[in-house]
Amino acid sequence: MELKDTIEQRRSIRGLRYFDAPAAIVLVGDKSRPIEGDYLDAGLVIQNICLAAVDLGLGTCIENQGITYSDAIREILQIPDDKRLLAAIAMGYPDWDFPANQVISPREDVENNITWCGL
């Protein structure tokens, strides 16, 4: 079977390498806790880490792909089996000249997605 070099494959490989960022953060939770609570807590932590990074001139990329190979991540970071890998954040200075960073995607107006109601 011949492997084709596609944009998707290259993006996937870059994601597994944390987009070549010089730092990565891996968030873990305790398996004894409900997973829903861990994901809520992790989301709050991720948001604040990313906002603080932007304030310092850093770029971030939140990704689940960074924890795809959990056995390898556990071994490298010495994460015990009683912990659950939740997400990863790649962090570094953005390369604004990289083609993927030039993409501008259209956004729907907030009024088309939210219904405001008074209490």
C-alpha positions as CSV (number, residue, x, y, z in Angstrom):
1,M,0.0,0.0,0.0
2,E,1.4,3.4,-1.0
3,L,1.2,6.2,1.5
4,K,0.2,9.5,0.0
5,D,1.6,12.7,1.5
6,T,-1.5,14.7,2.1
7,I,-2.0,18.0,3.9
8,E,-4.1,16.2,6.5
9,Q,-1.3,13.7,7.1
10,R,1.2,16.5,7.5
11,R,-1.1,18.4,9.9
12,S,-1.6,15.2,11.9
13,I,2.1,14.6,12.2
14,R,2.7,18.2,13.3
15,G,-0.1,17.8,15.9
16,L,1.5,14.7,17.3
17,R,4.8,16.7,17.6
18,Y,2.8,19.5,19.4
19,F,3.3,21.7,16.3
20,D,7.0,21.9,17.1
21,A,6.3,24.1,20.1
22,P,9.1,24.3,22.6
23,A,6.8,23.5,25.5
24,A,3.7,21.4,26.2
25,I,1.4,21.0,29.1
26,V,-0.4,17.8,29.7
27,L,-3.5,17.9,32.0
28,V,-4.4,14.9,34.1
29,G,-7.2,14.0,36.4
30,D,-7.7,11.4,39.1
31,K,-9.5,8.3,37.8
32,S,-11.4,8.1,41.1
33,R,-13.3,11.3,40.2
34,P,-16.2,11.5,37.7
35,I,-14.8,12.2,34.2
36,E,-17.4,15.0,33.7
37,G,-16.0,16.9,36.6
38,D,-12.4,16.5,35.4
39,Y,-13.3,17.8,32.0
40,L,-15.1,20.8,33.4
41,D,-12.2,21.6,35.7
42,A,-9.6,21.0,32.9
43,G,-11.6,23.3,30.6
44,L,-11.4,26.1,33.2
45,V,-7.7,25.6,33.8
46,I,-7.0,25.4,30.0
47,Q,-8.8,28.7,29.4
48,N,-6.9,30.5,32.0
49,I,-3.5,29.1,31.0
50,C,-4.2,30.1,27.4
51,L,-5.3,33.6,28.3
52,A,-2.2,34.1,30.5
53,A,0.0,32.9,27.7
54,V,-1.5,35.3,25.2
55,D,-0.9,38.1,27.7
56,L,2.7,37.1,27.7
57,G,2.9,37.1,23.9
58,L,2.8,33.3,23.6
59,G,0.7,31.2,21.4
60,T,-1.2,28.0,22.4
61,C,-2.9,25.1,20.8
62,I,-5.3,23.0,22.8
63,E,-5.2,19.5,21.5
64,N,-6.4,16.0,22.3
65,Q,-4.1,14.6,19.7
66,G,-1.2,15.4,22.0
67,I,-2.3,12.6,24.3
68,T,-3.3,10.1,21.6
69,Y,-0.4,7.8,22.5
70,S,-1.1,7.7,26.2
71,D,1.3,4.8,27.0
72,A,4.2,6.8,25.6
73,I,3.1,10.0,27.3
74,R,2.7,8.2,30.6
75,E,6.1,6.7,30.4
76,I,7.9,9.9,29.4
77,L,6.1,12.0,32.0
78,Q,5.9,9.2,34.6
79,I,2.2,9.6,35.0
80,P,0.7,6.8,37.2
81,D,-2.1,4.5,36.0
82,D,-4.5,6.0,38.5
83,K,-4.5,9.3,36.6
84,R,-6.5,10.1,33.5
85,L,-5.0,12.1,30.6
86,L,-7.4,14.9,29.7
87,A,-5.8,17.2,27.2
88,A,-2.6,18.8,26.1
89,I,-1.6,22.4,25.3
90,A,1.2,23.2,22.9
91,M,2.9,26.5,23.9
92,G,5.4,28.8,22.3
93,Y,5.9,31.9,20.2
94,P,3.7,31.8,17.1
95,D,5.2,31.6,13.6
96,W,2.8,34.1,11.9
97,D,4.4,33.3,8.5
98,F,3.4,29.6,8.7
99,P,0.6,29.1,6.1
100,A,-1.9,27.6,8.6
101,N,-1.6,30.8,10.7
102,Q,-2.7,32.8,7.6
103,V,-6.1,31.1,7.5
104,I,-9.1,33.3,8.3
105,S,-12.3,31.4,8.7
106,P,-15.7,33.1,8.6
107,R,-17.6,33.4,11.8
108,E,-21.4,33.4,12.3
109,D,-22.8,36.4,14.1
110,V,-23.3,35.7,17.8
111,E,-27.0,36.7,17.5
112,N,-27.5,33.7,15.2
113,N,-26.3,31.3,17.8
114,I,-27.5,32.6,21.1
115,T,-30.9,33.4,22.4
116,W,-30.9,36.1,25.1
117,C,-33.6,36.1,27.7
118,G,-34.3,38.3,30.7
119,L,-34.9,37.0,34.1
